[in-house]
Amino acid sequence: MENTAVTSGTQEKAALAGRTPSESMAIMTELILPAQANLLGNLQGGQLMHYMDIAGALTCRRHSGHEVATVTVDRIEFRYPIHVGEVVTVTSKLVWVGRTSMKVRIVVGTEDFKTHQSKLTNTAYFTFVALDETDRPVMVPPLLPQTEQEKKDFEHEQEKYEARKRK
Ligand SMILES: CC(C)(COP(=O)(O)OP(=O)(O)OC[C@H]1O[C@@H](n2cnc3c(N)ncnc32)[C@H](O)[C@@H]1OP(=O)(O)O)[C@@H](O)C(=O)NCCC(=O)NCCS
């Protein structure tokens, strides 16, 4: 494994062992039942966001080794409705890590168990902050992007982070 961390850069943070995005990736599978549906017979948006939040938190707990709190939800897209009886897969993967905050990309897809066809239905970005025992933000390990896409995503999010800090 590559030993050089791509991080937002602090001396303290270098002391923590870095982890790759794949190491903390989480995949949740849910069968959609009538209790999770709206009046149209589709999965409720709020319920879907709950699944996304859980999957994202699992990834960030795994990466940081701490309890985490949701800080932001960005760019959530509802491309297709999800119907009762469908199986939903919620995949959460880290795209960026700061000092105490972590950003995950969530991808949701459905699979038809008869045709085996899958469909990408939703995407979103969630930011979580790692908390210590007193519920204060605590430093997290660096992220070690491996693939070209992971490195590109990290740099893109780093630029957005720096722009937000400048504001
Ligand atoms: C999370 C929380 C403890 C952060 O407290 P805070 O005093 O803002 O702490 P900081 O200013 O040190 O910010 C902590 C991190 O959050 C990030 N952050 C804060 N506001 C942010 C925002 N609007 N967008 C993105 N990141 C943000 C900061 O950049 C920082 O990350 P960094 O250390 O990587 O630079 C506090 O905002 C909180 O308790 N929020 C409620 C969380 C909650 O109840 N969530 C829902 C249930 S889990």
Ligand as a Chemical Component Dictionary entry (heavy atoms), coordinates in Angstrom:
data_LIG
# 
_chem_comp.id                   LIG 
_chem_comp.type                 NON-POLYMER 
_chem_comp.pdbx_formal_charge   0 
_chem_comp.three_letter_code    LIG 
# 
loop_
_chem_comp_atom.comp_id 
_chem_comp_atom.atom_id 
_chem_comp_atom.alt_atom_id 
_chem_comp_atom.type_symbol 
_chem_comp_atom.charge 
_chem_comp_atom.model_Cartn_x 
_chem_comp_atom.model_Cartn_y 
_chem_comp_atom.model_Cartn_z 
_chem_comp_atom.pdbx_ordinal 
LIG C1  C1  C 0 -20.797 18.499 14.461 1  
LIG C2  C2  C 0 -20.544 19.601 15.475 2  
LIG C3  C3  C 0 -20.146 18.974 16.815 3  
LIG C4  C4  C 0 -19.398 20.476 14.947 4  
LIG O1  O1  O 0 -19.166 21.456 15.891 5  
LIG P1  P1  P 0 -18.396 22.816 15.530 6  
LIG O2  O2  O 0 -18.293 23.615 16.741 7  
LIG O3  O3  O 0 -19.000 23.396 14.290 8  
LIG O4  O4  O 0 -16.964 22.267 15.199 9  
LIG P2  P2  P 0 -15.913 22.846 14.170 10 
LIG O5  O5  O 0 -16.177 24.257 13.780 11 
LIG O6  O6  O 0 -14.577 22.489 14.747 12 
LIG O7  O7  O 0 -16.171 21.975 12.861 13 
LIG C5  C5  C 0 -15.903 20.601 12.885 14 
LIG C6  C6  C 0 -15.768 20.120 11.472 15 
LIG O8  O8  O 0 -17.033 20.244 10.833 16 
LIG C7  C7  C 0 -16.863 20.904 9.595  17 
LIG N1  N1  N 0 -18.065 21.642 9.287  18 
LIG C8  C8  C 0 -18.734 22.465 10.115 19 
LIG N2  N2  N 0 -19.762 23.021 9.449  20 
LIG C9  C9  C 0 -19.714 22.541 8.186  21 
LIG C10 C10 C 0 -20.486 22.739 7.013  22 
LIG N3  N3  N 0 -21.536 23.555 6.997  23 
LIG N4  N4  N 0 -20.151 22.077 5.897  24 
LIG C11 C11 C 0 -19.109 21.227 5.880  25 
LIG N5  N5  N 0 -18.324 20.999 6.968  26 
LIG C12 C12 C 0 -18.630 21.654 8.100  27 
LIG C13 C13 C 0 -15.679 21.811 9.809  28 
LIG O9  O9  O 0 -15.078 22.190 8.580  29 
LIG C14 C14 C 0 -14.794 20.927 10.634 30 
LIG O10 O10 O 0 -14.130 20.014 9.779  31 
LIG P3  P3  P 0 -12.501 19.926 9.733  32 
LIG O11 O11 O 0 -12.052 19.683 11.131 33 
LIG O12 O12 O 0 -12.245 18.745 8.856  34 
LIG O13 O13 O 0 -12.025 21.218 9.172  35 
LIG C15 C15 C 0 -21.813 20.503 15.698 36 
LIG O14 O14 O 0 -22.047 21.293 14.539 37 
LIG C16 C16 C 0 -23.050 19.680 16.002 38 
LIG O15 O15 O 0 -23.177 19.088 17.064 39 
LIG N6  N6  N 0 -23.994 19.641 15.049 40 
LIG C17 C17 C 0 -25.198 18.829 15.204 41 
LIG C18 C18 C 0 -24.936 17.444 14.626 42 
LIG C19 C19 C 0 -26.200 16.643 14.623 43 
LIG O16 O16 O 0 -26.981 16.703 15.558 44 
LIG N7  N7  N 0 -26.426 15.870 13.527 45 
LIG C20 C20 C 0 -27.631 15.138 13.332 46 
LIG C21 C21 C 0 -27.697 13.846 14.083 47 
LIG S1  S1  S 0 -26.254 12.829 13.936 48 
# 
loop_
_chem_comp_bond.comp_id 
_chem_comp_bond.atom_id_1 
_chem_comp_bond.atom_id_2 
_chem_comp_bond.value_order 
_chem_comp_bond.pdbx_ordinal 
LIG C1  C2  SING 1  
LIG C2  C3  SING 2  
LIG C2  C4  SING 3  
LIG C2  C15 SING 4  
LIG C4  O1  SING 5  
LIG O1  P1  SING 6  
LIG P1  O2  DOUB 7  
LIG P1  O3  SING 8  
LIG P1  O4  SING 9  
LIG O4  P2  SING 10 
LIG P2  O5  DOUB 11 
LIG P2  O6  SING 12 
LIG P2  O7  SING 13 
LIG O7  C5  SING 14 
LIG C5  C6  SING 15 
LIG C6  O8  SING 16 
LIG C6  C14 SING 17 
LIG O8  C7  SING 18 
LIG C7  N1  SING 19 
LIG C7  C13 SING 20 
LIG N1  C8  SING 21 
LIG N1  C12 SING 22 
LIG C8  N2  DOUB 23 
LIG N2  C9  SING 24 
LIG C9  C10 SING 25 
LIG C9  C12 DOUB 26 
LIG C10 N3  SING 27 
LIG C10 N4  DOUB 28 
LIG N4  C11 SING 29 
LIG C11 N5  DOUB 30 
LIG N5  C12 SING 31 
LIG C13 O9  SING 32 
LIG C13 C14 SING 33 
LIG C14 O10 SING 34 
LIG O10 P3  SING 35 
LIG P3  O11 DOUB 36 
LIG P3  O12 SING 37 
LIG P3  O13 SING 38 
LIG C15 O14 SING 39 
LIG C15 C16 SING 40 
LIG C16 O15 DOUB 41 
LIG C16 N6  SING 42 
LIG N6  C17 SING 43 
LIG C17 C18 SING 44 
LIG C18 C19 SING 45 
LIG C19 O16 DOUB 46 
LIG C19 N7  SING 47 
LIG N7  C20 SING 48 
LIG C20 C21 SING 49 
LIG C21 S1  SING 50 
# 
